[in-house]
Amino acid sequence: MSQVTDLIAALEEKVEPAKIEDVARFFKGGDAETRIMGVPMPKVFPVAKQFTDLGLVDVETLLDDARYEVRMAAVSVMDFQARRKRLSDAHRKALFDLYLRRHDRINNWDLVDRAAPHVVGTYLVDKDRSILKALARSNDPHERRTAIVSTFAFIRRGEVEDTFRIADMLAGDGDDYVQKAVASWTREAGKRDAEALIAFLERNKKHLPRSTITAASKLLPDSVRKALRS
């Protein structure tokens, strides 16, 4: 059997029919094609870890699968590979290219979050980052989420400018899951630079939903949070 077949078989062994409804609650992609197997996500990741040497042709085959958990396994394999310290530049670029080329299959908030920080963000650490601006302008909310989530790789290195630059572009975004990402990653950036977070919230408070302001400012002093709500 091929590794693709083996991985899917390993997932099928983890199926819990009673969990189908619970797992389905996490999928917000809205397409008619996606099917839910009933494998809880904490059981998907260990399966994917067993197949971290999977070739990218096989990863793309998994991305083409209609099953949510199979696609989650695919992006998990990509993430595990991208985290390798001795990964070749060529392979890191191939992961990055595959992620962007098949973003149509990375069509849920958690599929983005699973791979974007290391597959996209880490690749861009020492490169031109203008692709993030292009993603932030996309009509696809999942691509817009990728734009902000990818900046976590920079935040971890103490760089917050790109996070707030992309967040400025997304401040008025009408998609709830984009707004949740703006809140989460600006709050994370604020741990490194609270003044930059406050400045972002102040200049965008007319455009940001109240829920985003509340979540993003969660770690700021109460007096600052109160001023932002006024």
VEXDREN-2710 file (C-alpha; in Angstrom, 1 decimal):
% VEXDREN-2710
k/r/px/py/pz
1/MET/0.0/0.0/0.0
2/SER/1.1/3.6/-0.5
3/GLN/1.8/5.9/2.4
4/VAL/-1.3/7.9/1.4
5/THR/-3.4/4.8/1.8
6/ASP/-1.6/3.9/5.0
7/LEU/-2.2/7.3/6.5
8/ILE/-5.9/7.3/5.6
9/ALA/-6.3/3.8/7.0
10/ALA/-4.7/5.0/10.3
11/LEU/-7.2/7.8/10.5
12/GLU/-10.1/5.4/9.8
13/GLU/-9.0/3.4/12.8
14/LYS/-9.5/6.5/14.9
15/VAL/-13.0/7.2/13.7
16/GLU/-15.6/7.7/16.5
17/PRO/-19.1/7.9/14.9
18/ALA/-20.4/9.5/18.0
19/LYS/-17.9/12.4/17.5
20/ILE/-19.0/13.3/14.0
21/GLU/-21.2/16.2/15.1
22/ASP/-18.6/17.5/17.5
23/VAL/-15.9/17.5/14.9
24/ALA/-18.2/19.1/12.3
25/ARG/-18.7/22.1/14.6
26/PHE/-15.1/23.1/13.9
27/PHE/-15.5/23.2/10.2
28/LYS/-16.7/26.6/9.0
29/GLY/-15.6/26.4/5.4
30/GLY/-19.1/26.4/4.1
31/ASP/-18.5/24.1/1.1
32/ALA/-20.8/21.3/0.1
33/GLU/-18.0/18.9/-0.7
34/THR/-16.3/18.4/2.7
35/ARG/-17.2/15.3/4.7
36/ILE/-16.5/14.7/8.3
37/MET/-15.1/11.3/9.4
38/GLY/-15.5/11.7/13.1
39/VAL/-11.8/11.7/14.2
40/PRO/-11.2/14.2/17.0
41/MET/-8.3/16.6/16.1
42/PRO/-6.1/15.5/19.0
43/LYS/-6.1/12.0/17.4
44/VAL/-5.3/13.4/13.9
45/PHE/-2.0/15.0/14.8
46/PRO/-0.3/11.8/16.2
47/VAL/-1.3/10.0/13.0
48/ALA/0.2/12.8/10.9
49/LYS/3.4/12.7/12.9
50/GLN/3.9/9.1/11.9
51/PHE/4.1/10.2/8.2
52/THR/6.3/13.3/8.5
53/ASP/8.5/12.0/5.7
54/LEU/5.6/12.0/3.2
55/GLY/6.5/13.4/-0.2
56/LEU/4.8/16.6/-1.2
57/VAL/3.1/14.9/-4.2
58/ASP/1.4/12.6/-1.6
59/VAL/0.6/15.6/0.6
60/GLU/-1.1/17.3/-2.3
61/THR/-3.1/14.1/-2.8
62/LEU/-4.3/14.3/0.8
63/LEU/-5.2/18.0/0.3
64/ASP/-7.4/17.0/-2.6
65/ASP/-9.4/14.6/-0.3
66/ALA/-12.9/15.6/0.6
67/ARG/-12.5/14.6/4.2
68/TYR/-11.8/17.3/6.7
69/GLU/-9.6/15.2/8.9
70/VAL/-7.5/14.0/5.9
71/ARG/-6.8/17.6/4.9
72/MET/-5.9/18.4/8.5
73/ALA/-3.4/15.5/8.4
74/ALA/-2.0/16.9/5.2
75/VAL/-1.4/20.4/6.7
76/SER/0.0/18.8/9.9
77/VAL/2.6/16.9/7.8
78/MET/3.5/20.2/6.2
79/ASP/3.8/21.8/9.6
80/PHE/6.0/19.0/11.0
81/GLN/8.3/19.2/8.0
82/ALA/8.5/23.0/8.2
83/ARG/9.6/22.9/11.9
84/ARG/12.7/20.9/11.0
85/LYS/15.8/22.9/11.8
86/ARG/17.9/21.3/9.1
87/LEU/15.2/21.4/6.4
88/SER/16.8/22.4/3.0
89/ASP/16.0/25.7/1.5
90/ALA/14.6/24.0/-1.5
91/HIS/12.2/21.9/0.5
92/ARG/11.1/24.8/2.6
93/LYS/10.3/26.8/-0.5
94/ALA/8.4/23.8/-1.9
95/LEU/6.2/23.6/1.2
96/PHE/5.6/27.4/0.9
97/ASP/4.7/27.1/-2.8
98/LEU/2.4/24.1/-2.2
99/TYR/0.5/25.9/0.6
100/LEU/-0.2/29.0/-1.5
101/ARG/-0.9/27.0/-4.7
102/ARG/-3.4/24.8/-3.0
103/HIS/-4.9/27.3/-0.6
104/ASP/-8.3/26.4/-2.1
105/ARG/-8.0/23.2/-0.1
106/ILE/-6.8/25.0/3.1
107/ASN/-10.3/26.3/3.6
108/ASN/-11.0/26.4/7.3
109/TRP/-9.6/28.5/10.1
110/ASP/-7.8/25.7/11.8
111/LEU/-6.3/24.3/8.6
112/VAL/-4.7/27.8/8.3
113/ASP/-3.6/28.0/11.9
114/ARG/-2.1/24.5/11.8
115/ALA/0.4/25.3/9.0
116/ALA/0.7/29.1/8.3
117/PRO/3.1/30.1/11.1
118/HIS/5.8/27.7/10.1
119/VAL/5.1/26.9/6.4
120/VAL/4.5/30.5/5.4
121/GLY/5.8/32.7/8.2
122/THR/9.1/30.9/8.8
123/TYR/9.8/30.8/5.1
124/LEU/9.4/34.6/4.9
125/VAL/11.5/35.5/7.9
126/ASP/14.5/36.5/5.8
127/LYS/12.6/37.2/2.5
128/ASP/10.4/39.8/1.0
129/ARG/7.0/39.7/2.7
130/SER/4.9/41.5/0.2
131/ILE/3.0/38.3/-0.5
132/LEU/1.3/38.9/2.9
133/LYS/-0.2/42.2/1.7
134/ALA/-1.5/40.4/-1.4
135/LEU/-3.1/37.7/0.8
136/ALA/-4.6/40.4/3.0
137/ARG/-6.3/41.9/0.0
138/SER/-7.7/38.5/-1.2
139/ASN/-11.4/37.9/-1.7
140/ASP/-10.9/34.6/0.2
141/PRO/-11.2/35.0/4.0
142/HIS/-8.9/32.0/4.5
143/GLU/-6.1/33.7/2.6
144/ARG/-6.7/36.8/4.6
145/ARG/-6.4/34.8/7.8
146/THR/-3.2/33.3/6.5
147/ALA/-1.8/36.8/6.1
148/ILE/-2.1/37.7/9.8
149/VAL/-1.5/34.2/11.2
150/SER/1.8/33.8/9.3
151/THR/3.2/36.8/11.2
152/PHE/3.4/34.7/14.3
153/ALA/6.8/33.5/13.0
154/PHE/8.0/37.1/13.2
155/ILE/6.5/37.8/16.6
156/ARG/8.4/34.9/18.0
157/ARG/11.6/36.6/16.8
158/GLY/10.6/40.0/18.4
159/GLU/9.3/41.6/15.2
160/VAL/5.8/43.0/15.4
161/GLU/5.7/45.6/12.6
162/ASP/4.3/43.3/10.0
163/THR/1.7/42.0/12.3
164/PHE/0.3/45.5/12.9
165/ARG/0.7/46.4/9.3
166/ILE/-1.4/43.5/8.1
167/ALA/-3.9/44.0/11.0
168/ASP/-4.3/47.6/9.8
169/MET/-5.4/46.2/6.4
170/LEU/-7.8/43.8/8.0
171/ALA/-9.3/46.1/10.7
172/GLY/-12.6/46.5/8.8
173/ASP/-12.8/42.9/7.6
174/GLY/-16.3/41.6/7.8
175/ASP/-15.4/37.9/8.3
176/ASP/-15.6/36.8/11.9
177/TYR/-12.8/34.4/11.7
178/VAL/-10.5/37.0/10.2
179/GLN/-11.4/39.3/13.1
180/LYS/-10.7/36.6/15.6
181/ALA/-7.2/36.2/14.1
182/VAL/-6.6/39.9/14.1
183/ALA/-7.5/39.9/17.8
184/SER/-5.4/36.9/18.7
185/TRP/-2.2/37.9/16.9
186/THR/-2.2/41.6/17.7
187/ARG/-2.7/40.5/21.4
188/GLU/0.3/38.2/21.0
189/ALA/2.3/41.0/19.4
190/GLY/1.3/43.3/22.2
191/LYS/3.2/41.0/24.6
192/ARG/6.3/42.2/22.9
193/ASP/5.2/45.8/22.3
194/ALA/2.2/47.0/24.3
195/GLU/2.6/50.6/23.0
196/ALA/2.3/49.3/19.4
197/LEU/-0.8/47.4/20.3
198/ILE/-2.4/50.4/21.9
199/ALA/-1.5/52.6/18.9
200/PHE/-3.1/50.0/16.6
201/LEU/-6.3/49.8/18.6
202/GLU/-6.6/53.6/18.9
203/ARG/-6.1/54.3/15.2
204/ASN/-8.6/51.5/14.2
205/LYS/-11.2/51.6/16.9
206/LYS/-13.8/53.1/14.6
207/HIS/-13.4/50.2/12.3
208/LEU/-12.7/47.2/14.6
209/PRO/-15.7/45.3/16.0
210/ARG/-16.0/45.7/19.7
211/SER/-15.3/42.0/20.2
212/THR/-12.0/42.4/18.5
213/ILE/-11.0/45.3/20.6
214/THR/-12.0/43.4/23.7
215/ALA/-10.1/40.3/22.8
216/ALA/-7.0/42.1/21.6
217/SER/-6.7/44.3/24.6
218/LYS/-7.3/41.5/27.1
219/LEU/-3.8/41.8/28.6
220/LEU/-3.6/45.6/28.8
221/PRO/-4.2/47.6/32.0
222/ASP/-7.9/48.1/32.8
223/SER/-7.6/51.9/32.5
224/VAL/-6.3/51.5/28.9
225/ARG/-9.1/49.0/28.0
226/LYS/-11.7/51.4/29.4
227/ALA/-10.3/54.3/27.3
228/LEU/-10.4/52.1/24.1
229/ARG/-14.1/51.3/24.7
230/SER/-15.1/54.9/25.1
END
